[in-house]
Amino acid sequence: MAIDHKILTLNDLARKAAELKQQGETVVLCHGTFDLLHPGHIRHLRRASEEGSRLLVTVTADPYVNKGPGRPVFHHDLRAENLASLACVDYVAINHDVTAVPVINLVRPDVYVKGQDYKAAEDDITGNITIEQKAVESFGGRVFYTNEIVFSSTSLLNEHFGLFPPSTREFLQKFRTRHQAGSVIDRILSLEKLKVLVVGEAIVDEYCYSTPMGITGKSNEVLSVRFDAMEQFAGGSLAIANHLAGYAAEVTLLTGLGRNDHHEPFIRSRLEERVQPAFFYYEQSQTLVKRRFVDADARKLFEVYFYDPNPLTPKVEEQIIAWIRAHARNYDVVIVPDYGNGFISLPMIEALCAEARFLAVNTQINSGSRGYHAITRYPRADFVSLNEPEVRQAAHNRHHPLEQVTAQIAKQVNARQMAVTMGAVGAMMLETETATIHRVPALAARVVDNIGAGDAFLSLAGLAIGGGLSPELALFVGSAAAALDVQIVCNREPIRPVHLFKYITTLLK
């Protein structure tokens, strides 16, 4: 049979399976990514074909492959074509879903075959194999596990396909000698007992997707765009709380909303279930909105702020401070994303520094705070996370080595650990007591949108440090979270544990 005749749509595959079963054939189904077809795959598929008379294979479509940035390497059409080239494979289809359950429900295979590495369901961090097995058995089918030689596509791709530059491959090779994926994931899971408080500005991010049309006819300075669509995201402290919700036992969000133009129904609808909001309402100001005009690839054209740089009145400020003094000590970790747009006042900082048992802080430079907002507002922070420009601005020092400037600022704010993110260069973490510096190169193979990457890093690294993980491990976990975040448009979704765990597994194979 010609290769192109073996590749079907999912619905056609289901019809073909029904035909074959009516003819008395035993239908076997395999499902996977099959990013790099290797001898382990081929032996697995040959063995699977022996469990019936017809072998059907489905591959996960590109958008649903959760192996981290840069994966899959090969487009799903190519992966399907490779599988269809094998004599033991009868038909192939592409599955546009994260699990094989839709395929199983349509095909209703007599036998569903997985590799031996899925036999211990408790080791499957996604939990999908258990769901898939129930789906197969609900139609009277059975699950069979092959016991063929195991190769790792991820290991082969990491080693030979240049997903990362040599410096990153060298780092990962050394890191693997000290840390295995399972132990790293177990350490992250140990954070589930923590209670976390997030204090910071609620930001509604808006992306106005636009098509640039060029310079206007009557001016050589004004860019003209055609508006196409708009999307809203829960940003700022909302995004931080949503990231943390997957990892901590309890997340409380302390933030300010406008009494008018509050966007509260939208904000509540976008908060993760585990996030408990403590909203305070500005008497005269609106909820902060950042409207960005972007092109189809999420490249920024310009942005508009809708906000009052001084939203707090004395009455509201006193209420927030009273809440902090009454409740902050009840939390294991307090994480403060301070964007410098007016929500966090100096008296609030004094209360946070006095009451928080463990305080993690980021003071972000942005269009609304550039030039006057710095980490030196805080007399104390146990963990600080900044990017390089933020560190240098705080020190008013452009030229000295970054390590020296970081040590200066860490000492000034009494930080025990201080992380500095450096974009494509990676990140470093200073342990002030021993003057030890840890480094992690950038772990992202490509960038879709860098908005929110620093928030993802702060969330996971801050939680990890506050929960007792080593600075080296916290830096790695935060960097992996940031690498995943740059694949997400703005704050469309949080960094969920299953995605982080799969990426850590990918990196450390």
C-alpha positions as CSV (number, residue, x, y, z in Angstrom):
1,M,0.0,0.0,0.0
2,A,1.3,3.5,-0.9
3,I,2.4,5.6,2.1
4,D,0.0,8.4,1.5
5,H,-3.0,5.9,1.5
6,K,-1.9,4.7,4.9
7,I,-2.2,8.2,6.5
8,L,-5.8,9.0,7.4
9,T,-7.8,11.5,9.4
10,L,-8.8,10.5,12.8
11,N,-12.4,10.0,11.8
12,D,-11.4,7.9,8.8
13,L,-9.2,5.9,11.0
14,A,-12.1,5.2,13.3
15,R,-14.3,4.1,10.3
16,K,-11.4,1.9,9.0
17,A,-11.1,0.2,12.5
18,A,-14.8,-0.5,12.5
19,E,-14.6,-2.1,9.0
20,L,-11.6,-4.3,10.1
21,K,-13.4,-5.5,13.2
22,Q,-16.5,-6.4,11.2
23,Q,-14.3,-8.5,9.0
24,G,-13.0,-10.3,12.0
25,E,-9.6,-8.6,12.3
26,T,-8.0,-7.8,15.6
27,V,-7.2,-4.1,15.8
28,V,-4.1,-3.0,17.7
29,L,-3.5,0.6,18.6
30,C,-0.2,2.4,19.5
31,H,0.0,6.0,20.4
32,G,2.9,8.4,21.0
33,T,5.0,11.3,19.9
34,F,7.6,9.4,17.8
35,D,9.7,12.5,17.4
36,L,12.8,10.6,16.4
37,L,12.0,7.1,15.0
38,H,14.7,4.8,16.4
39,P,15.3,1.0,16.8
40,G,13.4,1.0,20.1
41,H,10.3,2.3,18.4
42,I,10.6,-0.1,15.5
43,R,10.9,-3.2,17.9
44,H,8.0,-1.8,19.9
45,L,5.8,-1.5,16.9
46,R,6.7,-4.9,15.5
47,R,5.9,-6.6,18.8
48,A,2.7,-4.6,19.0
49,S,1.7,-5.9,15.6
50,E,2.0,-9.5,16.9
51,E,-0.9,-8.9,19.3
52,G,-3.4,-8.7,16.4
53,S,-3.9,-8.7,12.7
54,R,-3.9,-4.9,12.0
55,L,-1.7,-2.2,13.6
56,L,-3.0,1.4,13.8
57,V,-0.7,4.1,15.1
58,T,-1.6,7.7,16.1
59,V,0.9,10.5,16.8
60,T,0.4,13.6,19.0
61,A,0.1,16.8,17.0
62,D,2.7,19.4,17.5
63,P,0.8,21.8,19.7
64,Y,0.0,19.0,22.2
65,V,3.5,17.7,22.7
66,N,4.5,18.7,26.2
67,K,8.2,17.9,26.2
68,G,9.3,21.5,26.6
69,P,10.7,24.2,24.3
70,G,12.1,23.1,21.0
71,R,10.0,19.9,20.9
72,P,8.9,18.2,18.8
73,V,11.8,18.6,16.4
74,F,9.9,17.0,13.5
75,H,6.5,18.2,12.4
76,H,3.6,15.8,12.9
77,D,3.1,15.3,9.2
78,L,6.7,14.1,8.9
79,R,6.4,11.9,12.0
80,A,3.2,10.3,10.5
81,E,5.0,9.7,7.2
82,N,7.9,8.0,8.9
83,L,5.5,5.6,10.7
84,A,3.5,4.9,7.5
85,S,6.8,3.8,5.9
86,L,7.0,0.8,8.2
87,A,5.7,-2.5,6.8
88,C,4.3,-3.5,10.2
89,V,2.1,-0.4,10.4
90,D,-1.2,-0.5,8.6
91,Y,-2.7,3.0,9.1
92,V,-1.6,6.2,10.8
93,A,-3.5,9.3,12.0
94,I,-2.7,12.5,13.9
95,N,-4.3,13.1,17.3
96,H,-5.0,16.8,18.2
97,D,-5.2,16.2,21.9
98,V,-2.8,15.8,24.9
99,T,-4.0,12.2,25.6
100,A,-4.9,9.2,23.5
101,V,-8.4,9.0,25.1
102,P,-10.2,10.6,22.1
103,V,-8.4,8.1,19.8
104,I,-9.3,5.2,22.0
105,N,-13.0,6.3,22.2
106,L,-13.2,6.5,18.4
107,V,-11.1,3.5,17.4
108,R,-12.1,1.2,20.2
109,P,-9.1,-1.1,19.8
110,D,-9.0,-4.7,20.8
111,V,-5.5,-4.2,22.1
112,Y,-3.8,-0.9,23.2
113,V,0.0,-1.3,23.3
114,K,2.4,0.8,25.4
115,G,6.1,0.4,26.1
116,Q,7.4,-1.1,29.3
117,D,8.3,2.3,30.8
118,Y,4.5,2.9,31.2
119,K,3.9,-0.4,33.0
120,A,4.3,1.2,36.5
121,A,1.4,3.7,36.3
122,E,2.6,5.5,39.4
123,D,5.7,6.6,37.5
124,D,3.6,8.3,34.8
125,I,3.7,12.0,35.9
126,T,0.8,12.9,33.6
127,G,-1.5,10.2,35.0
128,N,-2.7,9.6,31.4
129,I,-1.9,5.9,31.2
130,T,-4.4,5.1,34.0
131,I,-7.1,7.2,32.2
132,E,-6.3,5.5,28.9
133,Q,-6.4,2.0,30.4
134,K,-9.9,2.7,31.8
135,A,-11.0,3.9,28.4
136,V,-9.7,0.8,26.6
137,E,-11.2,-1.6,29.1
138,S,-14.6,0.2,29.0
139,F,-15.0,-1.1,25.4
140,G,-13.8,-4.6,26.3
141,G,-10.2,-4.1,25.1
142,R,-7.0,-4.8,26.9
143,V,-3.7,-3.1,27.5
144,F,-0.4,-4.8,26.6
145,Y,3.1,-3.6,27.5
146,T,6.0,-4.5,25.2
147,N,9.3,-5.5,26.7
148,E,11.7,-4.5,24.0
149,I,15.0,-2.7,24.2
150,V,14.5,0.9,25.3
151,F,16.0,3.9,23.6
152,S,15.2,7.5,24.5
153,S,14.2,9.9,21.7
154,T,14.8,12.7,24.1
155,S,18.3,11.6,25.0
156,L,19.2,11.2,21.3
157,L,17.7,14.5,20.4
158,N,19.4,16.3,23.3
159,E,22.7,14.8,22.4
160,H,22.8,14.9,18.6
161,F,20.3,17.3,17.2
162,G,21.6,20.6,18.5
163,L,18.5,21.7,20.5
164,F,20.8,23.5,22.8
165,P,24.2,25.2,22.3
166,P,27.3,23.3,23.6
167,S,27.4,25.3,26.8
168,T,23.9,24.2,27.7
169,R,24.6,20.6,26.8
170,E,27.7,20.7,28.9
171,F,25.8,22.1,31.9
172,L,23.0,19.5,31.6
173,Q,25.6,16.7,31.4
174,K,27.2,17.9,34.7
175,F,23.9,18.6,36.4
176,R,22.7,15.0,35.6
177,T,25.6,13.6,37.6
178,R,24.2,15.3,40.7
179,H,20.5,15.3,40.1
180,Q,18.1,12.9,38.5
181,A,14.7,13.9,37.2
182,G,12.8,11.8,39.7
183,S,14.6,13.3,42.7
184,V,14.1,16.8,41.4
185,I,10.4,16.2,41.0
186,D,10.2,14.7,44.4
187,R,11.8,17.8,45.9
188,I,9.3,20.0,44.1
189,L,6.4,17.8,45.3
190,S,7.7,18.4,48.9
191,L,6.6,22.0,48.5
192,E,2.9,21.0,48.5
193,K,2.6,21.5,52.2
194,L,3.5,25.2,52.1
195,K,1.1,28.1,52.6
196,V,2.0,31.1,50.4
197,L,0.9,34.7,50.4
198,V,1.3,36.8,47.2
199,V,1.3,40.6,47.6
200,G,1.3,42.8,44.5
201,E,-0.5,44.6,41.8
202,A,-3.3,43.0,39.9
203,I,-2.7,43.7,36.2
204,V,-5.1,43.0,33.3
205,D,-3.0,42.5,30.3
206,E,-4.6,43.1,26.9
207,Y,-3.2,42.1,23.6
208,C,-4.7,43.9,20.6
209,Y,-3.6,41.7,17.7
210,S,-3.0,44.1,14.8
211,T,-1.6,44.1,11.3
212,P,0.9,46.9,10.6
213,M,-0.1,48.9,7.5
214,G,2.9,51.3,7.4
215,I,3.5,54.9,8.1
216,T,0.4,57.2,7.8
217,G,0.1,59.3,4.6
218,K,0.3,62.7,6.4
219,S,3.1,61.9,8.7
220,N,6.5,60.1,8.6
221,E,6.4,59.3,12.3
222,V,3.0,57.6,13.0
223,L,2.6,53.8,12.5
224,S,-0.8,52.7,11.2
225,V,-2.2,49.3,12.1
226,R,-5.4,47.4,11.4
227,F,-7.0,46.0,14.5
228,D,-7.8,42.3,14.2
229,A,-8.7,40.9,17.7
230,M,-8.2,41.3,21.4
231,E,-7.3,38.9,24.1
232,Q,-7.2,39.5,27.9
233,F,-4.9,37.9,30.4
234,A,-4.7,37.8,34.2
235,G,-1.2,39.3,34.8
236,G,1.0,40.7,37.5
237,S,0.3,39.2,40.9
238,L,-2.6,37.3,39.4
239,A,-0.2,35.3,37.2
240,I,2.2,34.7,40.1
241,A,-0.7,33.3,42.2
242,N,-1.8,31.1,39.4
243,H,1.7,29.7,38.9
244,L,2.0,28.9,42.6
245,A,-1.4,27.3,42.8
246,G,-0.2,24.0,41.3
247,Y,2.6,23.6,43.8
248,A,1.6,24.9,47.2
249,A,-1.1,23.7,49.6
250,E,-2.7,27.2,49.9
251,V,-2.2,30.4,48.0
252,T,-3.7,33.7,49.2
253,L,-3.5,36.8,46.9
254,L,-3.5,40.2,48.5
255,T,-4.0,42.9,45.8
256,G,-5.9,46.1,44.9
257,L,-8.7,46.5,42.4
258,G,-10.5,49.6,41.3
259,R,-13.9,50.3,42.8
260,N,-14.9,51.4,39.3
261,D,-13.4,49.7,36.2
262,H,-12.5,46.9,38.5
263,H,-12.5,44.0,36.0
264,E,-13.4,41.8,39.0
265,P,-15.6,39.2,37.3
266,F,-12.9,38.6,34.6
267,I,-10.2,38.4,37.3
268,R,-12.1,35.9,39.5
269,S,-12.9,33.8,36.4
270,R,-9.2,33.5,35.6
271,L,-7.8,32.7,39.1
272,E,-6.9,29.0,39.7
273,E,-9.3,27.2,42.1
274,R,-6.6,27.0,44.9
275,V,-6.1,30.8,44.9
276,Q,-8.0,32.7,47.7
277,P,-8.2,36.4,46.9
278,A,-8.0,39.2,49.5
279,F,-9.2,42.1,47.4
280,F,-8.9,45.7,48.6
281,Y,-10.6,48.4,46.6
282,Y,-9.2,51.7,45.6
283,E,-11.5,54.6,46.4
284,Q,-10.9,56.6,43.3
285,S,-8.6,54.6,40.9
286,Q,-9.2,51.8,38.5
287,T,-7.7,48.3,38.2
288,L,-4.4,48.6,36.3
289,V,-4.7,47.7,32.6
290,K,-1.8,47.4,30.2
291,R,-3.0,47.3,26.6
292,R,-0.4,46.2,24.2
293,F,-0.7,46.4,20.4
294,V,1.0,43.4,18.9
295,D,1.4,41.7,15.6
296,A,0.3,38.2,14.7
297,D,3.5,36.8,16.2
298,A,3.0,38.7,19.5
299,R,5.7,41.2,18.7
300,K,5.1,44.4,20.6
301,L,4.3,47.5,18.6
302,F,3.4,49.9,21.5
303,E,1.4,49.8,24.7
304,V,-1.0,52.0,26.6
305,Y,-1.4,52.1,30.4
306,F,-4.8,52.7,32.0
307,Y,-3.9,53.4,35.7
308,D,-3.4,55.9,38.5
309,P,0.3,55.9,39.6
310,N,-1.0,56.8,43.1
311,P,-4.0,54.6,43.7
312,L,-3.8,54.3,47.5
313,T,-5.6,56.6,49.8
314,P,-4.6,56.7,53.5
315,K,-7.8,54.7,54.4
316,V,-7.1,51.8,52.0
317,E,-3.4,51.8,52.9
318,E,-4.2,51.4,56.6
319,Q,-6.6,48.6,55.9
320,I,-4.0,46.7,53.8
321,I,-1.3,47.2,56.5
322,A,-3.6,46.0,59.2
323,W,-4.3,42.8,57.1
324,I,-0.6,42.2,56.6
325,R,0.2,42.6,60.3
326,A,-2.7,40.3,61.2
327,H,-2.1,37.5,58.7
328,A,1.4,37.6,57.1
329,R,3.0,35.4,59.8
330,N,0.5,32.6,59.1
331,Y,2.3,31.9,55.8
332,D,5.4,29.9,55.2
333,V,6.4,32.0,52.2
334,V,5.5,35.6,51.2
335,I,6.2,36.4,47.6
336,V,6.1,40.1,46.5
337,P,6.1,41.0,42.8
338,D,6.5,44.7,43.2
339,Y,5.9,46.3,39.8
340,G,6.3,49.9,41.1
341,N,2.9,51.1,39.8
342,G,1.7,52.5,43.1
343,F,0.1,49.5,45.0
344,I,2.9,48.8,47.4
345,S,3.8,51.8,49.6
346,L,6.8,52.2,51.9
347,P,4.6,51.6,55.0
348,M,3.4,48.4,53.4
349,I,7.0,47.4,52.8
350,E,7.8,48.0,56.4
351,A,4.9,45.8,57.5
352,L,5.9,43.0,55.1
353,C,9.6,43.1,56.2
354,A,8.5,43.0,59.8
355,E,5.9,40.2,59.6
356,A,6.9,37.8,56.8
357,R,8.6,34.6,58.0
358,F,10.2,34.2,54.6
359,L,10.1,37.1,52.1
360,A,10.8,36.8,48.4
361,V,10.8,40.0,46.3
362,N,11.1,41.2,42.8
363,T,11.1,44.9,41.9
364,Q,10.5,45.2,38.2
365,I,11.6,47.9,35.9
366,N,8.8,48.8,33.4
367,S,7.5,51.8,31.5
368,G,5.6,53.0,34.6
369,S,8.4,52.6,37.1
370,R,11.7,53.2,35.2
371,G,14.2,55.4,36.9
372,Y,12.9,55.5,40.5
373,H,11.8,51.9,41.4
374,A,14.5,49.7,43.0
375,I,15.0,46.7,45.4
376,T,16.7,49.1,47.8
377,R,13.2,50.2,48.9
378,Y,13.3,47.0,50.9
379,P,15.5,46.9,54.1
380,R,15.1,43.1,54.2
381,A,14.3,40.3,51.7
382,D,15.3,36.7,52.2
383,F,15.3,36.0,48.5
384,V,15.6,38.5,45.7
385,S,15.0,37.9,42.0
386,L,15.9,40.6,39.5
387,N,17.2,40.9,36.0
388,E,20.6,42.4,35.2
389,P,19.3,46.0,34.4
390,E,17.3,46.0,37.6
391,V,20.4,45.0,39.7
392,R,22.6,47.6,38.0
393,Q,20.0,50.4,38.4
394,A,19.7,49.6,42.1
395,A,23.4,50.0,42.4
396,H,23.8,52.9,40.0
397,N,26.6,50.8,38.5
398,R,26.8,50.0,34.8
399,H,30.4,48.8,34.5
400,H,31.6,46.6,37.4
401,P,31.3,42.8,37.1
402,L,27.7,41.7,37.7
403,E,28.8,39.3,40.5
404,Q,30.3,42.3,42.4
405,V,27.2,44.4,41.9
406,T,24.9,41.6,42.9
407,A,26.9,41.0,46.1
408,Q,26.6,44.7,46.9
409,I,22.8,44.8,46.5
410,A,22.3,41.5,48.3
411,K,24.2,42.9,51.3
412,Q,22.3,46.1,51.2
413,V,18.9,44.4,51.5
414,N,20.1,41.5,53.8
415,A,19.2,38.8,51.2
416,R,20.3,35.3,51.9
417,Q,20.0,34.4,48.2
418,M,19.8,36.6,45.2
419,A,19.1,35.5,41.7
420,V,19.8,37.5,38.6
421,T,18.2,36.6,35.2
422,M,20.1,37.5,32.1
423,G,17.8,36.6,29.2
424,A,19.5,34.5,26.6
425,V,22.6,34.2,28.8
426,G,20.7,32.3,31.5
427,A,20.6,33.1,35.2
428,M,22.8,33.0,38.3
429,M,22.2,32.7,42.1
430,L,24.4,34.1,44.8
431,E,24.5,32.6,48.3
432,T,25.6,35.5,50.3
433,E,26.8,33.6,53.4
434,T,29.3,31.6,51.5
435,A,29.7,33.9,48.4
436,T,28.9,30.9,46.3
437,I,27.5,31.6,42.8
438,H,25.5,29.0,40.9
439,R,24.8,29.4,37.1
440,V,22.2,27.9,34.7
441,P,22.3,28.7,31.0
442,A,19.1,29.6,29.2
443,L,17.0,26.4,28.9
444,A,14.6,27.7,26.2
445,A,15.3,26.6,22.6
446,R,13.1,29.4,21.2
447,V,11.0,32.3,22.4
448,V,7.3,33.0,21.6
449,D,6.7,35.8,24.1
450,N,8.9,36.8,27.0
451,I,6.2,38.7,28.9
452,G,5.8,36.9,32.3
453,A,9.0,34.9,32.2
454,G,10.4,36.8,35.2
455,D,7.2,36.2,37.1
456,A,7.4,32.4,36.4
457,F,11.0,32.4,37.6
458,L,10.2,34.3,40.8
459,S,7.2,32.0,41.5
460,L,9.1,28.7,41.3
461,A,12.5,29.8,42.5
462,G,11.1,31.8,45.4
463,L,8.8,28.9,46.4
464,A,11.7,26.5,46.1
465,I,14.1,28.5,48.2
466,G,11.4,29.3,50.8
467,G,10.6,25.5,51.0
468,G,14.1,24.5,51.7
469,L,15.4,23.4,48.3
470,S,19.1,24.1,47.7
471,P,19.9,27.4,45.8
472,E,21.4,25.3,42.9
473,L,18.2,23.3,42.6
474,A,15.9,26.4,43.0
475,L,17.8,28.2,40.2
476,F,17.4,25.2,37.9
477,V,13.6,24.8,38.7
478,G,13.0,28.6,38.2
479,S,15.0,28.5,34.9
480,A,13.0,25.6,33.6
481,A,9.7,27.4,34.5
482,A,10.9,30.5,32.7
483,A,11.9,28.4,29.7
484,L,8.3,27.0,29.5
485,D,6.8,30.4,30.0
486,V,8.5,32.0,27.0
487,Q,6.6,29.5,24.9
488,I,3.2,30.9,26.2
489,V,1.6,34.0,24.8
490,C,1.6,36.5,27.7
491,N,-0.1,34.8,30.7
492,R,-2.5,32.6,28.8
493,E,-2.0,29.8,31.2
494,P,0.2,29.1,34.3
495,I,3.2,26.8,34.5
496,R,1.4,23.6,35.5
497,P,3.2,20.8,37.4
498,V,2.7,18.2,34.7
499,H,4.4,20.4,32.1
500,L,7.2,21.4,34.4
501,F,7.8,17.8,35.4
502,K,7.8,16.6,31.8
503,Y,10.3,19.3,30.8
504,I,12.6,18.5,33.7
505,T,12.5,14.9,32.7
506,T,13.3,15.9,29.1
507,L,16.2,18.0,30.2
508,L,17.7,15.4,32.5
509,K,17.4,12.3,30.2
